[in-house]
Structure formats: C-alpha cells, structure tokens
Amino acid sequence: MKYFFVLGTNTSLSLAELAAVLDLKKTWLISGDFLLWETETEINPESLMKRLGGVIKIGKIIEKTVKNDKNIVEILAKIVLNKQKEGDGGKFNFGFSDYGKLSLNKRDLGMKLKKRLSELKISSRFVVSRERTLSSVVVEQNKLLRRGIELVFVEIQEDVLIGETLAVQPFKDLSRRDYGRPARDDLSGMIPPKLAQIMLNLAQISNLESVIVDPFCGSGTILSEAILMGYKNIFGSDLSKKAVDDTYKNISWIKELYQINDVKVKLVVKNVVNLSKFIKADFVEAIVTEPFLGPQRGLIDFKTVISNLESLYSEAISQFKVVLKTGGRIVMVWPFFYDQKPINPDYSGFKMVDMLPLNLKANDFIKKHNRATIIYGRSGQKVYREIVVLEKI
C-alpha cells in the first residue's frame, strides 16, 4: 500500500511529527509538501488526521499510469464508477490536485472527464480552484470526501501515480479550539493548537496513562490538546495565577465540548524552579511546554534577554531532570531571535534528539539548522520558535 501526506508549511516539522508517529522507512519526499509512504500496515486516515498538527491531507495511491497517457480519462472514469457504487447516487463532485514537478492541464482534463461521465449517465460537478491544488477548505466545503472525490496526481520516476484524498485537516475544529476558547491572552501570546499537537507527538508518549506535565501552562493549549489525544493524567503549573485560571477555564470548556470525563487534571500556581518539590522524582513520562520566550515587542536588548532566559531554562531543565523517568522526553520551545546567536541553556543529563529520519535528512527540501532542532515561524518575525527535544539519559 502507498499512502500520501500533504505536509504543512514547515516541511521539517511535519516530517519530524510523522516520523514520531509512523515507521517512515520506505518514503519518498516528492516536494516540500508531498510525502509518499509505502507500508504493509493499513492506517485509519481520519483517526490519524485528528492527532496530527503538521499534515494537511492524507490519501492513498489507487492507480498508476504514465505521463500523457491518452487513456487517462478512461482510467479516471473507472475510478469514479467504482466510487459511485459506494455512494448513494445524486450529483458526483470531483476535483484535481497535482504535486511535485508534474503540471497537468486540469481544466481540460476535468471537462473531458465530466463529458465522459455524462456519457455513462453520471451527473457530475467539476470543482476548481485558483490555486494549483485544492485546499482542505475547498475539499471539505465541496463534499469531495463524502459525495465525491479529490484525485491527486504526482510523478515519480517514469510513472504518474493517482491517489484519492481520504482525510483533510479539520480546519473548523482547530479554529474553534484556537479562537473560540473562553480564555485567551493575546498579549502574552498563545501556542497554536496545531503546534501543540506536533509537540505532543514528538514526545512519543507510548502509554495513555502516562503523566504529562506542562510547567509553563499559560492558557492551557498543550494540556487541552493532550486531553483530546486521549491522555489521562495531566499536570499543569505556572507562576501566574491568571494563567492557571485561564488553563482551568479552557480545559473545562474542552472537556464539556467533547464530552470527556475520564481524565485526571491537576493545576497549581507554582514556580518552575520548585517543580521537584511538588512532583515525585522519576515520575513523569514527558514534559511538553512553551516557556516565557522573552519580550515580543519594542526595542529588545538581546544580550540581556538571552542571558536571562538561558538562566531560567537551565534551572527549569535541572528540575525536569529530577521528575522525569529515564528515557523521558522534554519537548520545549526556545526563542530564536533573528540575527542573534541561538540560546544555549545547560541541559546536562540529557541528549538532544535529532527528530528527522536519516533517510530524509539529505533531501533538498529539508531546511538545515546547526543543531538537532527545527525552527518554526513566519518570515519577518522578530522571534521564531526553536523546537527542541531532549531525552533523559
């Protein structure tokens, strides 16, 4: 079986997340946003998509042909016929996306397929977009997963592979969890739910009963996403009482919204430098957190800020070492200030984990960094996020 993944804007981070969740031994990175994966294991695309933050689409390769195949319309008509048998009749919606170097005349192909389907007594609607590929929004709003099909084309060596999209990122749900939650703190900044999902996956927590800690819980995004991913023992702390109150409100909202009752949550107002005084030694499976990243606005004295943050993070990591089990992971955001030296706290007792699989590291689409971390952010930001994974040794 061959599955495909349409990746988010940060190729490296999307690949790191997938490598943490799946065995990516036999893969081809066709472009910066398209990964092909061959496996003998069948996956549930809809279930997998709900827990992935860095993937836009998941699908399966269903046919293979060659470039400029004159019979391509008949191949596609056959796919639609088989798909139509699974449905309940009515108008059939279809759309195309191509990835990598392949560039099809999709409008011409779509009109030819529509004509052929009409000859086969199938009423259809061709869904188009101004962009080269159909977005997850277009796929969802035009019901291509429920009452139609999105056909995906990609060229590999001499072949053209044809795939069917089976799941798209739940953009409405993610937006509601981001902008619809009752307690937001735009001034302090909030980690996006998608990034929280990615970080939780990078922690590679094998047991849903494991204790997960966020000692800089802020508005509770990481803990909320951990609950939605099924983890049962959640611990959050923060020096700010407002942050802990906001976390409580947001977690309560998430639990009610998704009808979740079987989770233990403990939230306390505590300083991270005292973490080992209120959590037992060797007790925690993973710490997933975005700490204070320094000032985000105005003139910044980078030398002083970096020095202060290195001191704070070093103290925090020394506490994490006490409460984490051997082999337990820290997944942490460090600030990456544009045109400044990287922050370098003391992480003695840990090894820095290289998140990218070896078979993909040499790919031209992978952005390199001078250590085993991944930089996340939009062009033009003053402060980027550096995603760091440390494992206790």
N, C-alpha and C positions, 0 to 999 in steps of 0.2 A: 504494500500500500504506500502511496505517496500522498502526503498532506502538504499544504502550503500555508504559510503565515505571512500576512501583510503587516509589516512592522511599523511602529510609531516613528516619530521624527528623530529620535536618538537611537540609531542602529545598534550601537554597542550595548546600551542599557536594555533594549528589547531582547537582544541575543543572550545577554547575561541572565535575564529573567527566565527565558525559555530553557537555557542550559541548566538552571537550578531546578526546573520542574520536570523536564523530559530528558531522555538519553539522546543527545544530538550527534551520535557518532557518524551517521551517514546523512550528510546535509550538503546543500549547495546554496550559497548566498548569490542569487542571480543579480540582484541590485541592492542598493542601500535600503530598500523597503520590501524586499521579497525573498523569503527563505523557503526552500524546498526540503522536505524531510522524508526519508524512506524508512519504514519501520514495519515490523511484523505485528506490532501492538495496535489494536484498534482503540481510538480515543473517542470521547464524547465531546464534540466541539462546543456545544452550548454550555455544558458544565465547565469545561476548561476556560472558556472565554470569560466567565463570571469572575474568575480569580486572577486573570492576567491584566496588568495595567499597561503593558507596553505593546500590545497586539491589537490591530485594527480589524482584521478579518482572519478567519480560519476556514480552510476548504480542503477539498480532496480532488486529486487528479483522476479524471474519468475516461479520457481518451488521449490518443497520441496520433499526430499526423505530421506532414512535412510543410515547409513554408510554401505558400502559393498553391496549395492543393486545390485543384479545380472542383473537387468533391466536398469541399469544406461545408457548403450549405446543406448537403445531404447528411453529413455527419452531425451537424448541429440540429437538423430537423429530427433525426433519430433520437438524439438526447432529449429533445423537448417531448417527443411522443412518449418515451419511457417515463418522463417526469409527469406528463399529463395523466397517465394511467394511475399515478399515485394520488392525484388531486381529486377535486370534486367538480370538474368541469368549469364552465364560465370562461371569461377572458383570461388569457395566459400572458403575464408580463415577463419580458426578458430584457437583459442589458448586458453590455460587454465591458471588460477592462483588460488592458494589456500592460505587462510589466517588463522591465529589463530593456534590452535593445529592440525588441520586436515592436513594430508600429503598424497596426492594421488600419485599413480604411473601414472603421467600424460602422460609419453611417451607411456606406454602400452595402456592407455585409448584412447589416441589420434589416435594410429594406428588402434585400434578396431573401433573407430568412422569413421575414414577415409574409412575403408573397408566396413562398413555398408552403408555409403553414396554412395559409388561406386555401391553397390547393388541396391540402389534407383536411380541410374542414375544421381547422383550429383557429378560433378568433384570438388575435394576439395584439399586444401593445408593446412597441419598442421604446424602452426607457433610455434617454440620452442625457448627457451632461456636458457642460462647457469644458470640464476638465478631462484629462486623458483617461482617468479612472473614475469609477463611481465611488463616491464616499459612502461611509457606513450610514450616513443620514439618508442619502438617496436610495440605498438598498433597502433600508427599513421602511421608509415612508412610501415606497412604491411596492411594498409587499413582495419583494423578489425572493424572500426566503419562504414565504407561506403560500403565495399564489403565483409563483413564477420561478425564475432562475437568474442568477448572475453568472455568466460564463466568463472565466478568467483564462487568458492566453499568456503563455511565456515560452520563449525559445531557449532550448538548452542543447548545445552541440548542433546536430543537424535536424533535430526534432522540434516540433511545436506541440507543447502539452496543453491540453484543455482541462480546466478544472471547474468545479462548482463550489461557490461560496456556501458554507454551511452555518456560519455564525459571524456576527459583527459585534463590535464593541457596543455595549449598552449605554449609549451616549446620554439618553434621557435620565437613566438611573444615576449615572455618575454626576450629571449636572445637578440633580436634586440633592445628592449627598454633599455636594460642594457648596451650592448656593442656597439650598433650601433648609439647611440645618438651623436650629433656633439660636445657637450662639456662635457668632463669627467675630474674629478680631483682625480686621484688615490692616490695622496699624502695626501689629506685631508680626503679621504675615502668617500664612497657613499653608501647610504642605498639601498639594493636590491629592485627592483620593487615589488617582492612578499611580502616583509615585509611591504612596503608602503601600499599595498592593505589591508593587515591584520590590520594595524593600523587605516586606514580609516574606515574599518568595525567595529572595536572596538569603534569608536566614536559614532556609532549608530545615524547617521545624518538622520533624517526622511524626510526632505524636500530638493529636489534637488536645490532649490533656496537659501538655507541657505548659509551664509557666512562662508567660511573655511579659516583659517589662518595658515600659516607656517612661524613663525618669525625667523627661522634659516634655510632659504630655500636652502642653499648650491647649489647643481646642479639642484634643482627643481624636484626631483624624486617624492616626495609626492604630489606636486601640479599637476604634469603631470598625475599621476595615478588618482587623484581626477577628473581631466577633463575627462579622459577615462571612469570613472564610472558615468559620466553624471552630475556632479555638475557644477552649472552655475556661481557662484560668488567666485572667487579665489583671495586671497590676500597673497603676499609673501614679506618678508623683510629679510635683512641680513646686518650685519655690513660691510661685504666685497663687494666692487663694482664688483669685479671679479665674486663672487658667484651670484650676481643679474644678471650680464650679461650672465653668463652660464645658469641660470634659464630661462632667456628670449629666448636664442637660443634653448634650449631643448623643451620648451613649444611651440615655433613657429614650430619646427620640428614635434612635436606630432600632433599639430592641422592640419598641412599640410598633414602628413602621413595618418591620419584617417579622414580627411575632416570634421573637427569640426569647426564650426563658431559661434555657439550660446552660447558663454561663455564670461564672463567679467573677465579680469585678470588685477590686479594692482600689480606692483612690485616696491619697493622702497629700497634705501640704508639707513637704519636706525638702530640704536642701540635698542635692545630689551627692555632696561630699560626705553625707552621713548615711548613704544608702545601705552600707553593710551593718548599720545599727538596727535597721528595721526589716531587713531581709536576711534569711539564713544563708550561711556560706554554702557554696556548691549546690544551690537550689534551683537556679534559673537556667532554662534552656536557651533563651535568646533575649537580647536587648536590642530593640529596634527604635531609633529615636532621631529626631532633628532637634538639636540643642539651640540655644541662643547663637545666632550667626553674626552678631555684631550689628552696628548701625547700618541701616539700608539707605538713608537719605542724608543730604547735606554734605559738607566737607568732612572727609574721613582721614584721620591720622592713622594710616595703615600700619605703620610700625608698632604703635602702641596697641591698636586693636588686635593685631596678630599675636603680640606678646601676651596680652591678657587672655585671649581665647586659648592659646596653647597651654597656659597655666590651668585654666578651668577644665579643659578637656583632659589634660594629664591627670588631674585629681579625680575626675569622673571615671576615667578608664581604670585607674588603680582600684576604685570601688567596684567597678564591673568585674574585675578580675577575681575579687573575693566571692561575689554572689553567683557567678557563672559556673556551671559544670565544665569539666574538662571537655574540650571539643565544642563547647557552646560558642555561639557567634554574637558579635556586635555588628549590627548594620546601622551605620551612622552617617549623617550628613556633616561634612565640614565645609565652611565657606571657601570659595575660590575667588579671590579678589583679582579682577582684571589687571594684568600687567604687574602683578606682585608675585613674590616668591610663595610657593604653596605653604600652607600651615603645616606644622610638623610637631604635634604633641608626642609625649612619651607613651608608647604602647608596649612597654616591656611585658613579657609573658604572653604575648600574642603574636601570631603570624598574620601578615596581610594577605588576604586571599585574592588570587587572580580569578576574576569572575568569568572570563571568556574562555570557551573551549579551545584547545590547542589547534584543532583542525580549521578554526575560523580566524585565528589571530593574525595570520599573514594576509588576510583579504584587504583589498584596496578600499573597501567601503568602511573599514573599521578605523575610527579616529584613535590615534595613539596618544598615550599620556606617559609621563616619565616615571610612573609607578603604577601598581596594580589597582587603579581606581578609575572611575568613569565620571566625566564632567557633564553636568546636566543644566540646561538653561537655554534661554533665547539670546540671539545675537543682540548686542548692545546693552546687556545688563551690566551693572556695576559689580554685582555679587552673584556668582554662579554657585551651584551646589556641586560639591565633590562627594560622590557616593563611595563610601569606604566599608569594606567587610573585613573584620578582624576575627580570628578564631583562637580560642584559648588553648595553649599548649602545655 
